[in-house]
């Protein structure tokens, strides 16, 4: 799981999340339309925001490693 998170936090993973967000916004506004399209477009902002911040949603589900002292 940590290798996936590492990949998604890298440059290519961040770019893919940004493109996914733009695609969701375009699909929601141009194809679906209405309230459903607006909701999909708003959800598309999440991958863009996380890509700009440099974090991945999977980090919330991954177990935290503990260091023995």
C-alpha positions in Angstrom: 0.0 0.0 0.0 2.8 2.4 0.8 4.3 1.9 -2.7 1.0 3.0 -4.3 0.9 6.0 -2.0 4.5 6.9 -2.8 3.7 6.7 -6.6 0.6 8.8 -6.2 2.5 11.5 -4.3 5.1 11.6 -7.0 5.0 14.0 -10.0 3.2 11.5 -12.3 0.6 10.6 -9.7 -0.1 14.2 -9.0 -0.5 15.0 -12.7 -2.9 12.0 -13.1 -5.0 13.2 -10.2 -5.1 16.7 -11.7 -6.2 15.4 -15.1 -8.8 13.2 -13.4 -10.2 16.2 -11.6 -10.4 18.2 -14.8 -12.1 15.3 -16.6 -14.7 14.9 -13.8 -15.5 18.7 -14.0 -15.8 18.6 -17.7 -17.9 15.5 -17.7 -20.2 16.9 -15.0 -20.7 20.2 -16.6 -20.7 19.4 -20.3 -22.2 15.9 -20.4 -24.4 15.4 -17.4 -25.6 18.9 -16.6 -28.1 19.9 -14.0 -27.7 19.2 -10.3 -26.0 15.8 -10.8 -23.5 17.4 -13.1 -22.8 20.1 -10.6 -22.2 17.6 -7.9 -19.8 15.6 -10.1 -18.0 18.8 -11.0 -17.6 19.7 -7.3 -16.3 16.2 -6.5 -13.8 16.8 -9.3 -12.3 19.6 -7.3 -11.1 17.1 -4.7 -8.5 15.3 -6.8 -7.3 18.7 -8.0 -6.9 20.1 -4.5 -5.1 17.0 -3.3 -2.8 17.0 -6.3 -1.9 20.6 -5.6 -1.4 19.9 -1.9 0.6 16.7 -2.6 -1.4 14.2 -0.7 -3.3 11.2 -1.6 -6.7 10.0 -0.3 -5.2 6.6 0.3 -3.1 8.0 3.0 -6.2 8.1 5.2 -6.7 4.3 4.8 -3.1 3.3 5.1 -1.9 2.1 8.5 0.6 4.5 10.1 4.0 3.0 10.8 5.2 3.2 14.3 8.9 3.5 15.3 10.1 1.5 18.2 12.1 3.5 20.7 
